[in-house]
Amino acid sequence: SGARFHDSFADSMRILDWIPSKADPDIWMKDCTDRWEYVCTWVDDLLYGGLNGEKFFESLRTIGYKLKGVGPPTYHLGGDFTRVKDRDGSDEMIQTWGAYTYVKKMIAEYEKMFGEPVPKRKNISSPLEEGDHPELDTSDLCGSEDTAKYMSMVGAMQWAVALGRIDIHAATMTMARFRTAPRQGHLDRLKRVYCYLRNYKKNAIKFRTDMPDYSGYKINEVSWGHVYHPCKEDIPSDMPEPRGKLVRTTTFVDANLLHDMVTGRSATGILHMLNKTPIDWFSKRQNTVETATYGSEFVAARIAVEQIIDLRYTLRMLGVSIDTPSWLFGDNLSVIQSATIPSSTLKKRHNALAYHRVREAQAAGFVQFCFIEGKENPSDVLTKHRSCKQWFHLMQPFLYWVESSKDEDD
């Protein structure tokens, strides 16, 4: 039983002076004076983060645990860890995390389902065609067998997204809504996504730990008066003592008005960064129908702020030293001005909750909302179906990108 093993392992970790994090009880922490060390658990899989892994694993052996596969991570919970030379022109070696092995399993499963390999179509360089609207498809409904295949393919794509394939997130979000009653055109689109994955199996997230420089953004000190007074960030009183280097969080947010032309719903895309490394991504249709870009962008900004609050709490409870403020970038100037200028007023009252949530975070000083051009906003990839040229330009700083060129195992 996984639950019983968890209880037993917890007793062992406490004997070794490790404590569970209140942010996540499956993350164990140990105070090493100048830093925190961590052990992440997933049932009986362990991932150690610290300076002396051999000493930790030897302590587990001493109290009776039998360990296998101990060593630097290369494959963990479906994700591949590799060190490669960056393709940005420098000779720097970087750590990457991707879904190469899992994507190969997806391709093999495709062959079992359809009795043929994934087509080798080199012209497929984006998950879906630019500007595609699958909700307008009127092809025949799939039968029960193809519907089962569709559900399986969508589930595999969702796990690939969880393993860092940010580039297929918008396509996965869009196509997942049809899984109960897909049409033949929808199934053909999933086959296209698989063709894309076959062509770009090695896309992986780059770990870049240096702090981003935002000195070029002019921050105006303004007085919020008594609008949100008293207003300050809620700091947990029981958080562990911060250790280590200062970390800066950055969030990019975007909304796509009328993403769904049948229901009229917009889509929200959010990308969170820890220093220069993507750590979380979000792509989802909004629950309300907005009649203007202003409203859909404010809804997206409100969701981003709430996720930032969650992220800052999690980092604090892990003993991370957080830089303040968290930087939030959006590409709608009207929304940013409404959120950052105290004297601005709201005319669309149905956006009041989102409006005040974002403004209060700005007034409290733990979020700095700034404007970025849409063509430079990476979260755009999470809301719209873009061509290869567009998504590659936006994702290049974050993804290690390799196009397959030989055979299935290249």
N, C-alpha and C positions, 0 to 999 in steps of 0.2 A: 504494500500500500504506500502510495506516494506521500500521503499525509503522515503516516506513522514514521516513515523515513525522515521526513522534514522535522518532526518533533525530536527524534533521536539525534539527528545531525545538529539541531539547535543546541541541545544539551552539550554536545561535544565542543561546539564553537565557543560556548560560554566558558567551558573549562579552560580553553586556550586564550581567554581574555578578549574574544571578539564580541561585538554587540550588534544587534540588528538595527538598521536604519529605520526611522519612523516614516521616511518617505516611501520605503519599500522593504518589507520584512524579509525578502529574499536577497537583499544586499547586506552583507556583514562588513563591519568597519573595525579598524584597530588603530588606536592613537599611537603614532610612532614619533611623537614630540614635534618634529618639523614637517610632518605630513600625515595624512590618513592613508591606510592601505585598505583594499577592498577585496571581497570574495563574492562573486555573483553566482547564485545557485539556480538551476532549473532541474528540479527533481534531483537526480544524482549526477548531473553535469556541473562542473565547477569552472569558473573563470577567475583567476587571481590577478589582481592589479597591484603591483608593489615592486620592491627592489630585491626581495629574496624569496622567490617562489619555491626553490628547492627546500629551504628551511621549513616553510609552511607545510608542504606536502609530506616532508619527513615527520613533522609533528602529528599529522593525521595517521601515518603508518604506525607511529609509536603507540597510538591508542586503539589500534586494531583495524583500521580501514585498509582495504585492498584497492589499490589505485591502478588504473591502466590508461595508456595514452597520455602520460604526463609529458609536457614540453611546451615550447612556444606555440601559441595558437596558429593553426593553418586552416582548420575547418571546424566550425563550432555552430551548432544549432542551424545548420543549413547555409551558413555564410562562410566565404573563403577569405582568409587573411593572407595577404602577400606583400612583399616589398618589391617595388619596381622603380624604374627611372621615370621621373615625371616627363610628360610630353610637352611641357611649356617652353622647351628650348634649353633649359638648365640641365645640369648633370646630377641634380639632387635626387637621392633615393627617398621614396615616400612609402608610408604604410597605406594599404588600401583594404577595403572591405566590400565584397561583392557577392553576387549570387551565381557565379559561373557554374559550379557543380550542380546547383539546383536547376538552373536553366537547361543544362544538358539532360537532366532527368525529365523536365517538362517536354523537351523535344522527343525523347525516347517514348514517353507516355502518349504523345501525339501520334507517333507511328503505330502504337498498339491500337489506339482508338479508331484511326482512319485507314489502317492497313497500307500506308504509304508515308514516305518521309516528308518533313516540312519542305515545301518548294524552295529551291535556291533562286530567289528573285532578288538580285542585287539592287534593283531599282527601289526596293522598299527601304527607305531610310528614315521613316518616322512611324510611330505606332498606328496612327490613323491619318487619313488625308486631311490636309489643312482645311478648316472650315466645315468639316463633316458634321452632319446632324443625323445620327442613327435613329432618333425618335421619329423621323419623317419616313422611315423605310416602310414600304407597303408590300414587300415580298411575302411569300407563303409562310405560314407558321410552321415551325419545326415539329416533327413527330416526337414521341416520347423518348426514343433512343437518342436523337440529336439533342433534345433538351437536356438529357442526363450528361451528354458530352459537354454541352455548353456550361452547365453548372460546374463540372469538374475543371474545365479550362479557366473559368472566372476565379474559382477558388485558388488554383495554382498561381494565377496572375496576382491575386491579392497577397499571397505569401511572398512572391518575388518582390512586390512593393515594400513589404515589411523588411526584406533583406537588402534594401537600399536601391532598388530600381525605381528611382524617382521619375525617370523619363517615361515610364508607362503608367504613372499614377492617374493622370487625367483620363486616359483611355480606359483604364480599369474601372474608375469611378463611373464613367459614362455608360459602359457596357454592362456593369453589374446589375443595373436596375431592370434589365430585360430577362434575367435568368429564369423567371417563372414561366414566361411564355415568349421565348425568343423567335425571331423570324430567320429565314434562311440568310437574308442579308446581314443580320447580326452575327450569325455563325461565321460567315465569310470574313467579317471584320476581325473576329477573334483569330482566324487563321492568318490574317495579315499581321496581327500583333505577334504571333508566333514566328512568322517570317522575319519580322523586325528583330525579335530576340535572337533568332538564329544568326542574323547578320551582325549583331552587336552583343555577343554573349558575355564579353569581358568588361562591360561597363561596371565601374565600381566607385565607391565613395573614397575620396582622398582625405587622409587625416592631415590637417595643417593646424598646428598649435600656436602659431604666432598671432598676436592680437591685431585685429584690423584697425587701421588708422582713419578716424573720421574728423580729423582736424580741419578738413576742407569745408565742413558743414558749419554754417554760421548759426549759432544758437542765441536767440534773443532772450534775455532775462526779463520776464514780465511778472507783474503782480496780479495774482488771482483774487486779491481782496478777500471778501467774505463769501464768494460764490460757493466754494467747497470747504470752507473753514469749519472745524479743524480737519486737515487732510494730510495724511501721511501713510507711508507703506506699512502694512501690518507685518511686523517682524516676529517670528516665533520665539517665544521666551526660552524654550528648551532646546534650541539648536546647538549642535556641537561647536566647539571653537574652530573658526576657519583656519585652514592650513594651506600652505603651498602658494603658488603664483596666482596673481589676480587674473580672473577670467571674465571676458566680456561676452554678453549674449546679443545676438542680432536676429531680427525677424523681418522677413519680407512678406508682404500681404498683397493679394490681388483679388478682384472679383470680376466675373464675366457676366455681364447683363444678358438676360434672355439666353442663357446657356441651353436651356430646354425649351424649344419652340412650341411644344405641345402644352406644357403646364405653365410656361412663362417664368419658371424659376431660374435664378442666377446660380452661379457656382462660386465657391470660396476656395482660394488656394493660399496656403501658409507654409513657409519654410523657415525653420528655426536653426540658428547656427550657434555653436560654442566656439568662440574665437573664429576661425575660418573653416570649421568643419560642420557640415550638416548633421544634426542629431535627431531631428524630428520633422515630419512633413505631413500635410493635411490637405485633402482635396475632397470636397463634398458639395452636393447641391444644397442650397439654402432652404430653410423650412418655410420661408415667406416669399410671396411674389412682390418684387419691387418694380416700380414703374419708371425708375430713373437710375442711372449709374451711381448718383450720389447716395441713394438709399442702400443699394447693394454693396457699395464700397464701405459704408459705415457699419453695416452688419458684419462684413468681413473683418473690419478693424476691431470691432467689439470682441469677436471670437478670438482674434489674435492677442488682444490684451489679456483676456481671461487665461489663455494658454501661457502667456508670459508669466502671469502671477503663479500659475501652477509650476512652471519651470524654475522660477526663482526660489520657490519654497523647496522644491526637490533638491536643488543644488545646495541650498543652505543646510538642509538636513543631512546632506552628505559631507558637510564640512568644507565646502568649496568657498573660496574667497571671491565674491561677486563684485564686479564693477557696476557702479550706478551712474547713469541710468542704463536700462536696456534700450537698445536702438531698434526702432520700428520704422521700416521704410515702405511707403506706398506710392502709387503713381497717379493719385487723384488729388490735385492741388486744392480743390474746393473742400474736400473732406479734411485735409491736413490743416488748412487755415481755420476751419470751424473747430477743430480739436485743439489747436494751439493758441488761438487768439481769444483772450478772455471776453472781449466785447462782442464777439460774434454771436448771433442769435439763430435759433432753429425755427424754420418756417414750416417744415414738414413734421408735424407733431407725432406721427406714428413712428418716427425714428428716434424719439426722445430717449428711450432706454439705452440704445447703442451710443447715441450722442453723449449722454452724461457719463457712461461707463468709461469711454475713451478720454474724455476731458478730465475726469477726476484722476485717472492714472497719470495724465500729463501734469496736472496741478500738484499731485503728490510728489512728483519729481523722480519717480522710478521708471518712467517710460519717456523717451524722447522720440516724437513722431516727426519724420522728415520726408521730404519729397525726393523721388527718384524717377527718372524718365522711364516710361513704360518699356522701351526697347532695352533697358538695362535691368529690368526687374525679373529675377529668376523665378519668382512665384508665378509668373505668367504661364510657365510651362505646366503648372498644376491646374489651370482653369481652361486652357484653350488647346486645341489640336494644332500644333505648329509644324512647319516644314523642318527638315534636318538642319538647314542653314540657321534657322532661328533658334531651335532648341539647343543646338550645339554651342552657339554663341553665348547663350544664357547659362548653360550647365558646365561649360568647359572649366571654370575655376573650381568646381566642386567634384566633378566626376573624372575618373581616369577612363579614357575613351579609346577603345580599340575596335576597328572593323575587322570582322572575320574575312579571310581571303583564301584559305586553303581547303580544309575538309572539316568534317563535323567536330574534330578534336583539336582544331587549331586554337 
